[in-house]
Amino acid sequence: MFKLVIFDFDGTLFDSFEAIATSVRLTFEALTPDVAAAADELYRLIAVGAPPEITFKALQPNGAATENFDETVWVNKYRELYAVHGQPLTKPYTGAKEVLIALHERNIPIAIISNKSVAAVKTALEKTGLNGLVPDSLIIGEPMFEGKRKPDPAGYTDILLPRLKEEYGEEILSREGEVLMVGDTITDILFARNIGSPVCWCRFGQGNKEECEKLKPEFTINALSEFEKVIASQ
């Protein structure tokens, strides 16, 4: 039986596609009014769960940062605009609350590991009444990674696991296969592989369907309402 379920955030618990796309476009309008973000490339980057700094660098003219590109300026502006324009567009998928409550009832710890900022994740949870269902200490995201974001396993091995053991005891995870990763992108599936975990792929999310299917996730759900069957099968 799974002793820990790790959720991605964007495209897994929350639908944030329009929130991200809108905030990226507004960032370009604010910083380079004469240059728009290429829609196809933007959608591809969202589909792989790329963090803001990678997204903005890739969207610069010719696909590379220009001499005037300042990563910090772009990311800070994006987060400023996301807080105002993106958060209202960030909505939990149908069934998100029920899934989290069901795990609580089974006494299965819940964590979130996202390439998003922790502040943005917590704000979205609070605004939609889902705060408290995931312990604050088990919400992992920027700026905690120090460059080692998913699919790098460090978010789990170096940050989440020590916190988990402190809260639930050293023996919380004693055997392989007791952790389940839940996510929607190829980044999440590769992260699961890197931590030695089976993965539940959210086909309804923002990831590229063809790329994700090629990696043969152990479980696939078409809606969060199907997640209970995954847990019940253990």
Secondary structure, 3 states (H helix, E strand, C coil): CCCEEEECCECCCEECHHHHHHHHHHHHHHHCCCCCCCHHHHHHHHHCCCCHHHHHHHHCHHHCCCCCCCHHHHHHHHHHHHHHHHHHHCEECCCHHHHHHHHHHCCCCEEEEEEEEHHHHHHHHHHCCCCCCCCHHHEEEECCCCCCCCCCCHHHHHHHHHHHHHHHCCCCCCCCCCEEEEECCHHHHHHHHHCCCCEEEECCCCCCHHHHHHCCCCEEECCHHHHHHHHHCC
